[in-house]
Amino acid sequence: MRQRGKKSRAGLAIVNVNGKPPRPEPPSSLPEAERAVFVDLVAASDPEHFRLSDLPLLVRYVESIVLGDRAALELRKGAVVKGRVSPWLAIQREAIKAMVALSIRLRLSPQSRIDPKTLGRQQLRAGPAPWEL
């Protein structure tokens, strides 16, 4: 139901001058590394891609990216520690699983951005692939 009368200052704050909803802001609880990834990801996406309701998933996605990066850094030091597989390998595996699952939910993966109704038209317009010539 629409609000009647004059909008409150808080109500006006959730809409940009151009009438579109604002991009999500990183929560203040995010550490600096996650905050940087969050800001980069939101800025690189279409302004209308994310909704405020995506925030919890977006935060978990960003945390998974940073954790996966940390695990990769630790694994570069060696995947075998004292004759045993590094525990960072399992951490990296789980972080990647989380990233894949969340990227699909947040429509960040290539498969989730493809519109099946226009896929055929896009392929026809693109012409033959270079290896088909």
Backbone as a printed PyTorch tensor [residue, N CA C, xyz], in Angstrom:
tensor([[[  0.8310,  -1.1600,   0.0000],
         [  0.0000,   0.0000,   0.0000],
         [  0.8850,   1.2350,   0.0000]],

        [[  0.5830,   2.1880,  -0.8310],
         [  1.3790,   3.4060,  -0.9530],
         [  1.1240,   4.3390,   0.2210]],

        [[  2.1610,   5.0780,   0.5450],
         [  2.0480,   6.0570,   1.6280],
         [  1.3120,   7.2900,   1.1040]],

        [[  0.4500,   7.7840,   1.9080],
         [ -0.2810,   8.9930,   1.5380],
         [  0.4140,  10.2030,   2.1390]],

        [[  0.3130,  11.3320,   1.4740],
         [  0.8640,  12.5640,   2.0210],
         [  2.3490,  12.7140,   1.7410]],

        [[  2.9620,  13.5870,   2.4920],
         [  4.3650,  13.9220,   2.3080],
         [  5.2550,  12.7780,   2.8020]],

        [[  6.3090,  12.4760,   2.0200],
         [  7.2370,  11.4180,   2.4280],
         [  8.1620,  11.9290,   3.5200]],

        [[  8.5100,  11.0220,   4.4280],
         [  9.4190,  11.3850,   5.5090],
         [ 10.8450,  11.4910,   4.9650]],

        [[ 11.7190,  12.0980,   5.7420],
         [ 13.1230,  12.2120,   5.3530],
         [ 13.7410,  10.8180,   5.2120]],

        [[ 13.3890,   9.9040,   6.1060],
         [ 13.9080,   8.5370,   6.0280],
         [ 13.4020,   7.8400,   4.7680]],

        [[ 12.1610,   8.0890,   4.4110],
         [ 11.6020,   7.4950,   3.2050],
         [ 12.2720,   8.0070,   1.9470]],

        [[ 12.6450,   9.2650,   1.9500],
         [ 13.3360,   9.8410,   0.7990],
         [ 14.7790,   9.3850,   0.7080]],

        [[ 15.3730,   9.0120,   1.8230],
         [ 16.7790,   8.6150,   1.8410],
         [ 17.0160,   7.2860,   1.1370]],

        [[ 15.9790,   6.4760,   0.9700],
         [ 16.1880,   5.1770,   0.3430],
         [ 16.0500,   5.2200,  -1.1720]],

        [[ 15.8200,   6.3850,  -1.7400],
         [ 15.6940,   6.5220,  -3.1840],
         [ 16.6910,   7.5750,  -3.6550]],

        [[ 17.4530,   7.2470,  -4.7020],
         [ 18.3960,   8.2010,  -5.2610],
         [ 17.6540,   9.2980,  -6.0090]],

        [[ 18.3740,  10.3150,  -6.3930],
         [ 17.7920,  11.4350,  -7.1320],
         [ 17.1730,  10.9460,  -8.4430]],

        [[ 17.7960,   9.9050,  -9.0470],
         [ 17.2800,   9.3890, -10.3090],
         [ 16.0900,   8.4440, -10.1090]],

        [[ 15.6440,   8.2540,  -8.8910],
         [ 14.4730,   7.4240,  -8.6110],
         [ 14.7820,   5.9550,  -8.4240]],

        [[ 16.0430,   5.5590,  -8.5270],
         [ 16.4130,   4.1470,  -8.3840],
         [ 16.8810,   3.8800,  -6.9590]],

        [[ 16.7030,   2.6380,  -6.4850],
         [ 17.1680,   2.3270,  -5.1270],
         [ 18.6860,   2.4140,  -5.0410]],

        [[ 19.2240,   2.7340,  -3.8620],
         [ 20.6760,   2.8570,  -3.7200],
         [ 21.3670,   1.4960,  -3.7620]],

        [[ 22.6410,   1.5300,  -4.1000],
         [ 23.4420,   0.2980,  -4.0480],
         [ 23.6250,  -0.0910,  -2.5840]],

        [[ 23.6850,  -1.3840,  -2.3060],
         [ 23.9140,  -1.8010,  -0.9150],
         [ 25.2670,  -1.3140,  -0.4080]],

        [[ 25.3140,  -0.9270,   0.8310],
         [ 26.5470,  -0.4920,   1.4930],
         [ 27.0800,  -1.6470,   2.3340]],

        [[ 28.4030,  -1.7660,   2.4500],
         [ 28.9370,  -2.8440,   3.2940],
         [ 28.6040,  -2.5850,   4.7580]],

        [[ 28.2320,  -3.6340,   5.4910],
         [ 27.9550,  -3.4520,   6.9210],
         [ 29.2060,  -2.9870,   7.6610]],

        [[ 29.0300,  -2.2240,   8.6830],
         [ 30.1710,  -1.7020,   9.4430],
         [ 30.9400,  -2.8140,  10.1540]],

        [[ 30.3270,  -3.9680,  10.3180],
         [ 30.9880,  -5.0840,  11.0010],
         [ 31.9960,  -5.8140,  10.1100]],

        [[ 31.9970,  -5.5200,   8.8080],
         [ 32.9200,  -6.2160,   7.9070],
         [ 34.3480,  -5.7210,   8.1060]],

        [[ 35.3100,  -6.6490,   8.1980],
         [ 36.7180,  -6.2320,   8.2460],
         [ 37.1270,  -5.5680,   6.9260]],

        [[ 38.2690,  -4.9200,   6.9190],
         [ 38.7080,  -4.1230,   5.7760],
         [ 38.8320,  -4.9300,   4.4820]],

        [[ 39.3750,  -6.1400,   4.5400],
         [ 39.5410,  -6.9500,   3.3260],
         [ 38.1860,  -7.2870,   2.6980]],

        [[ 37.2420,  -7.7280,   3.5150],
         [ 35.9070,  -8.0460,   3.0180],
         [ 35.1870,  -6.7960,   2.5130]],

        [[ 35.3850,  -5.6910,   3.2150],
         [ 34.7520,  -4.4360,   2.8190],
         [ 35.2400,  -4.0140,   1.4230]],

        [[ 36.5390,  -4.1580,   1.1640],
         [ 37.0930,  -3.7800,  -0.1400],
         [ 36.5030,  -4.6490,  -1.2520]],

        [[ 36.3970,  -5.9540,  -1.0140],
         [ 35.8190,  -6.8580,  -2.0170],
         [ 34.3420,  -6.5130,  -2.2320]],

        [[ 33.6340,  -6.2480,  -1.1610],
         [ 32.2130,  -5.8860,  -1.2320],
         [ 32.0260,  -4.6510,  -2.1170]],

        [[ 32.7880,  -3.6060,  -1.8270],
         [ 32.6560,  -2.3470,  -2.5680],
         [ 33.0050,  -2.5640,  -4.0410]],

        [[ 34.0850,  -3.2960,  -4.3190],
         [ 34.4780,  -3.5690,  -5.7060],
         [ 33.3990,  -4.3430,  -6.4500]],

        [[ 32.8480,  -5.3550,  -5.8020],
         [ 31.8320,  -6.1880,  -6.4370],
         [ 30.5610,  -5.3980,  -6.7420]],

        [[ 30.0940,  -4.6290,  -5.7830],
         [ 28.8740,  -3.8470,  -5.9810],
         [ 29.1000,  -2.7750,  -7.0520]],

        [[ 30.2730,  -2.1550,  -7.0420],
         [ 30.5670,  -1.1150,  -8.0290],
         [ 30.6960,  -1.6920,  -9.4390]],

        [[ 31.1770,  -2.9330,  -9.5510],
         [ 31.3620,  -3.5590, -10.8630],
         [ 30.0580,  -4.1150, -11.4350]],

        [[ 29.0380,  -4.2100, -10.6240],
         [ 27.7560,  -4.7610, -11.0600],
         [ 26.8320,  -3.6480, -11.5210]],

        [[ 25.8110,  -4.0450, -12.2450],
         [ 24.7880,  -3.1060, -12.6820],
         [ 24.1810,  -2.4390, -11.4440]],

        [[ 23.9230,  -1.1390, -11.4980],
         [ 23.3990,  -0.4400, -10.3130],
         [ 22.1100,  -1.0380,  -9.7510]],

        [[ 21.3190,  -1.6840, -10.5810],
         [ 20.0530,  -2.2520, -10.1090],
         [ 20.1350,  -3.7520,  -9.8400]],

        [[ 21.3500,  -4.3160,  -9.9050],
         [ 21.4910,  -5.7660,  -9.7710],
         [ 21.1410,  -6.2550,  -8.3650]],

        [[ 21.6900,  -5.6100,  -7.3480],
         [ 21.4790,  -6.0670,  -5.9760],
         [ 20.3440,  -5.3050,  -5.3120]],

        [[ 19.6540,  -6.0120,  -4.4340],
         [ 18.6180,  -5.3930,  -3.6100],
         [ 19.1220,  -5.4420,  -2.1560]],

        [[ 18.5270,  -4.6610,  -1.3030],
         [ 18.9500,  -4.6780,   0.0960],
         [ 18.7380,  -6.0490,   0.7280]],

        [[ 17.7690,  -6.8010,   0.2260],
         [ 17.5240,  -8.1440,   0.7610],
         [ 18.6400,  -9.1220,   0.3910]],

        [[ 19.5100,  -8.7620,  -0.5630],
         [ 20.6430,  -9.6040,  -0.9440],
         [ 21.8190,  -9.4600,   0.0170]],

        [[ 21.7570,  -8.4980,   0.9120],
         [ 22.8920,  -8.1650,   1.7640],
         [ 23.4680,  -9.3520,   2.5430]],

        [[ 22.6600, -10.1730,   3.2230],
         [ 23.2560, -11.2990,   3.9640],
         [ 24.0120, -12.2760,   3.0540]],

        [[ 23.4400, -12.5980,   1.8970],
         [ 24.1320, -13.4980,   0.9740],
         [ 25.3900, -12.8510,   0.4100]],

        [[ 25.3040, -11.5840,   0.1280],
         [ 26.4440, -10.8560,  -0.4200],
         [ 27.6030, -10.8240,   0.5790]],

        [[ 27.2880, -10.6320,   1.8410],
         [ 28.3180, -10.6280,   2.8870],
         [ 28.9790, -12.0130,   2.9880]],

        [[ 28.1770, -13.0850,   2.9770],
         [ 28.7560, -14.4320,   3.0350],
         [ 29.6040, -14.7240,   1.7920]],

        [[ 29.1700, -14.2360,   0.6300],
         [ 29.9230, -14.4260,  -0.6130],
         [ 31.2860, -13.7370,  -0.5200]],

        [[ 31.2960, -12.5130,  -0.0380],
         [ 32.5330, -11.7540,   0.1060],
         [ 33.4610, -12.4340,   1.1230]],

        [[ 32.9010, -12.9100,   2.2130],
         [ 33.7200, -13.6250,   3.2080],
         [ 34.3400, -14.8730,   2.6020]],

        [[ 33.5870, -15.5760,   1.7730],
         [ 34.1080, -16.7830,   1.1190],
         [ 35.2530, -16.4460,   0.1770]],

        [[ 35.1400, -15.3410,  -0.5380],
         [ 36.2080, -14.9230,  -1.4440],
         [ 37.4910, -14.6490,  -0.6610]],

        [[ 37.3820, -13.8860,   0.4040],
         [ 38.5620, -13.5290,   1.1920],
         [ 39.1580, -14.7650,   1.8570]],

        [[ 38.3120, -15.6570,   2.3690],
         [ 38.8100, -16.8820,   2.9860],
         [ 39.4980, -17.7690,   1.9480]],

        [[ 38.9200, -17.8720,   0.7530],
         [ 39.5410, -18.6480,  -0.3110],
         [ 40.8910, -18.0750,  -0.7230]],

        [[ 40.9850, -16.7460,  -0.7700],
         [ 42.2600, -16.1020,  -1.0770],
         [ 43.3070, -16.3870,  -0.0080]],

        [[ 42.8770, -16.3310,   1.2510],
         [ 43.8110, -16.6200,   2.3550],
         [ 44.2860, -18.0620,   2.2910]],

        [[ 43.3650, -18.9780,   1.9970],
         [ 43.7410, -20.3880,   1.8910],
         [ 44.7110, -20.5970,   0.7300]],

        [[ 44.4760, -19.9400,  -0.3950],
         [ 45.3810, -20.0650,  -1.5480],
         [ 46.7770, -19.5540,  -1.1900]],

        [[ 46.8330, -18.4610,  -0.4580],
         [ 48.1170, -17.9050,  -0.0310],
         [ 48.8610, -18.8930,   0.8660]],

        [[ 48.1420, -19.4880,   1.8060],
         [ 48.7640, -20.4650,   2.7040],
         [ 49.2070, -21.7190,   1.9440]],

        [[ 48.4260, -22.1200,   0.9560],
         [ 48.7700, -23.3200,   0.1790],
         [ 49.9800, -23.0880,  -0.7190]],

        [[ 50.2390, -21.8510,  -1.0890],
         [ 51.4330, -21.5580,  -1.8910],
         [ 52.7060, -21.8250,  -1.1000]],

        [[ 52.5950, -21.7850,   0.2080],
         [ 53.7420, -22.0980,   1.0660],
         [ 54.0110, -23.5920,   1.0770]],

        [[ 53.0050, -24.3730,   0.7150],
         [ 53.1480, -25.8270,   0.6640],
         [ 51.8490, -26.5100,   1.0090]],

        [[ 51.4480, -27.4510,   0.1480],
         [ 50.1990, -28.1760,   0.3680],
         [ 50.3890, -29.3400,   1.3300]],

        [[ 51.6550, -29.6730,   1.6060],
         [ 51.9540, -30.7500,   2.5500],
         [ 52.7490, -30.1450,   3.6970]],

        [[ 52.2540, -30.3490,   4.9070],
         [ 52.9030, -29.8210,   6.1030],
         [ 53.2230, -30.9870,   7.0240]],

        [[ 54.5050, -31.1810,   7.3130],
         [ 54.9600, -32.2680,   8.1930],
         [ 54.4160, -33.6230,   7.7320]],

        [[ 54.4540, -33.8370,   6.4300],
         [ 54.0250, -35.1190,   5.8770],
         [ 52.5240, -35.3110,   5.7730]],

        [[ 51.7470, -34.3080,   6.1120],
         [ 50.2810, -34.4000,   6.0410],
         [ 49.7410, -33.2890,   5.1480]],

        [[ 48.5580, -33.5280,   4.6090],
         [ 47.9100, -32.5320,   3.7790],
         [ 47.5440, -31.3220,   4.6430]],

        [[ 47.8290, -30.1460,   4.1100],
         [ 47.5420, -28.9120,   4.8470],
         [ 46.0460, -28.7720,   5.1090]],

        [[ 45.6520, -28.3450,   6.3040],
         [ 44.2300, -28.1060,   6.5780],
         [ 43.6580, -26.9710,   5.7390]],

        [[ 44.5280, -26.1440,   5.1830],
         [ 44.0590, -25.0500,   4.3240],
         [ 43.4340, -25.5750,   3.0400]],

        [[ 43.7800, -26.7920,   2.6520],
         [ 43.1850, -27.3710,   1.4480],
         [ 41.6770, -27.5710,   1.6370]],

        [[ 41.2750, -28.0910,   2.7830],
         [ 39.8500, -28.2830,   3.0720],
         [ 39.1430, -26.9350,   3.2140]],

        [[ 39.8170, -25.9750,   3.8060],
         [ 39.2310, -24.6420,   3.9550],
         [ 39.0040, -24.0110,   2.5840]],

        [[ 39.9940, -24.1380,   1.7070],
         [ 39.8420, -23.5880,   0.3600],
         [ 38.7090, -24.2780,  -0.3950]],

        [[ 38.6320, -25.5790,  -0.2760],
         [ 37.5770, -26.3410,  -0.9570],
         [ 36.1880, -25.8660,  -0.5150]],

        [[ 36.0010, -25.6960,   0.7820],
         [ 34.7030, -25.2430,   1.2940],
         [ 34.4010, -23.8010,   0.8880]],

        [[ 35.4270, -22.9640,   0.8690],
         [ 35.2240, -21.5720,   0.4540],
         [ 34.7990, -21.5150,  -1.0110]],

        [[ 35.4110, -22.3450,  -1.8480],
         [ 35.0500, -22.3750,  -3.2700],
         [ 33.6300, -22.8910,  -3.4490]],

        [[ 33.2520, -23.9170,  -2.6960],
         [ 31.8710, -24.4250,  -2.7690],
         [ 30.8720, -23.3310,  -2.4170]],

        [[ 31.1700, -22.6010,  -1.3620],
         [ 30.2800, -21.5180,  -0.9380],
         [ 30.2150, -20.4250,  -2.0020]],

        [[ 31.3640, -20.0890,  -2.5960],
         [ 31.3760, -19.0620,  -3.6400],
         [ 30.5340, -19.4740,  -4.8370]],

        [[ 30.6610, -20.7270,  -5.2540],
         [ 29.8950, -21.2090,  -6.4030],
         [ 28.3940, -21.1490,  -6.1010]],

        [[ 28.0020, -21.6720,  -4.9510],
         [ 26.5770, -21.6890,  -4.6030],
         [ 26.0100, -20.2700,  -4.4920]],

        [[ 26.7470, -19.3860,  -3.8330],
         [ 26.2530, -18.0310,  -3.6390],
         [ 26.2930, -17.2160,  -4.9290]],

        [[ 27.2680, -17.4800,  -5.7940],
         [ 27.3300, -16.7310,  -7.0580],
         [ 26.1160, -17.0380,  -7.9230]],

        [[ 25.6240, -18.2510,  -7.8470],
         [ 24.4150, -18.6100,  -8.6080],
         [ 23.2070, -17.9070,  -7.9990]],

        [[ 23.0910, -17.9300,  -6.6890],
         [ 21.9590, -17.2840,  -6.0160],
         [ 21.9450, -15.7730,  -6.2300]],

        [[ 23.1320, -15.1780,  -6.2670],
         [ 23.2340, -13.7350,  -6.4510],
         [ 23.2850, -13.3340,  -7.9300]],

        [[ 23.1540, -14.3070,  -8.8120],
         [ 23.1920, -14.1080, -10.2640],
         [ 24.4930, -13.4450, -10.7030]],

        [[ 25.6090, -13.9630, -10.1970],
         [ 26.9160, -13.4500, -10.5600],
         [ 27.6720, -14.3950, -11.4860]],

        [[ 27.2240, -15.6300, -11.5820],
         [ 27.9020, -16.5980, -12.4470],
         [ 27.4410, -16.4070, -13.8890]],

        [[ 28.2710, -16.7870, -14.8580],
         [ 27.8680, -16.6460, -16.2670],
         [ 26.5620, -17.3730, -16.5900]],

        [[ 26.3600, -18.5590, -16.0230],
         [ 25.1420, -19.3170, -16.3120],
         [ 23.9010, -18.5870, -15.8170]],

        [[ 23.9990, -17.9220, -14.7020],
         [ 22.8160, -17.2690, -14.1450],
         [ 22.5080, -15.9430, -14.8350]],

        [[ 23.4610, -15.4060, -15.5940],
         [ 23.2120, -14.1580, -16.3160],
         [ 22.6080, -14.3960, -17.6900]],

        [[ 22.6390, -15.6420, -18.1630],
         [ 22.1230, -15.9490, -19.4920],
         [ 20.6120, -16.0650, -19.4440]],

        [[ 19.9600, -15.3570, -20.3200],
         [ 18.5080, -15.4420, -20.4570],
         [ 18.2080, -16.4990, -21.5090]],

        [[ 17.5870, -17.6290, -21.1300],
         [ 17.3660, -18.7090, -22.1010],
         [ 16.5140, -18.2740, -23.2930]],

        [[ 15.6800, -17.2580, -23.1170],
         [ 14.8280, -16.8040, -24.2250],
         [ 15.6340, -16.0970, -25.3070]],

        [[ 16.7390, -15.4590, -24.9280],
         [ 17.5190, -14.7140, -25.9140],
         [ 18.8250, -15.4080, -26.2820]],

        [[ 19.1140, -16.5460, -25.6970],
         [ 20.3720, -17.2390, -25.9520],
         [ 20.5320, -17.5930, -27.4240]],

        [[ 19.4860, -18.1350, -28.0440],
         [ 19.5600, -18.5040, -29.4540],
         [ 19.8300, -17.3040, -30.3360]],

        [[ 19.1890, -16.1880, -30.0480],
         [ 19.4120, -14.9760, -30.8360],
         [ 20.8280, -14.4560, -30.6600]],

        [[ 21.3790, -14.5550, -29.4450],
         [ 22.7370, -14.0890, -29.2040],
         [ 23.7400, -14.9300, -29.9810]],

        [[ 23.5130, -16.2380, -30.0350],
         [ 24.4280, -17.1150, -30.7600],
         [ 24.3540, -16.8570, -32.2590]],

        [[ 23.1610, -16.6110, -32.7960],
         [ 23.0180, -16.3260, -34.2210],
         [ 23.6890, -15.0080, -34.5770]],

        [[ 23.5350, -14.0160, -33.7380],
         [ 24.1030, -12.6970, -33.9850],
         [ 25.6290, -12.7450, -33.9160]],

        [[ 26.1580, -13.5710, -33.0590],
         [ 27.6070, -13.6170, -32.8620],
         [ 28.3170, -14.2400, -34.0520]],

        [[ 27.6340, -15.0620, -34.8300],
         [ 28.2680, -15.6990, -35.9770],
         [ 29.0400, -16.9320, -35.5490]],

        [[ 29.7690, -17.5210, -36.5010],
         [ 30.4970, -18.7520, -36.1760],
         [ 31.6780, -18.4740, -35.2400]],

        [[ 31.9910, -19.4600, -34.4390],
         [ 33.1340, -19.3610, -33.5450],
         [ 34.4120, -19.3980, -34.3640]],

        [[ 35.5040, -18.8120, -33.8800],
         [ 36.7470, -18.7690, -34.6480],
         [ 37.2530, -20.1450, -35.0730]],

        [[ 37.0430, -21.1710, -34.2330],
         [ 37.5270, -22.4980, -34.5800],
         [ 36.6450, -23.1970, -35.6190]],

        [[ 35.5000, -22.6110, -35.9220],
         [ 34.5950, -23.1950, -36.9160],
         [ 34.8620, -22.6480, -38.3050]],

        [[ 35.7350, -21.6570, -38.4460],
         [ 36.0150, -21.0500, -39.7470],
         [ 36.9810, -21.8630, -40.5640]]])
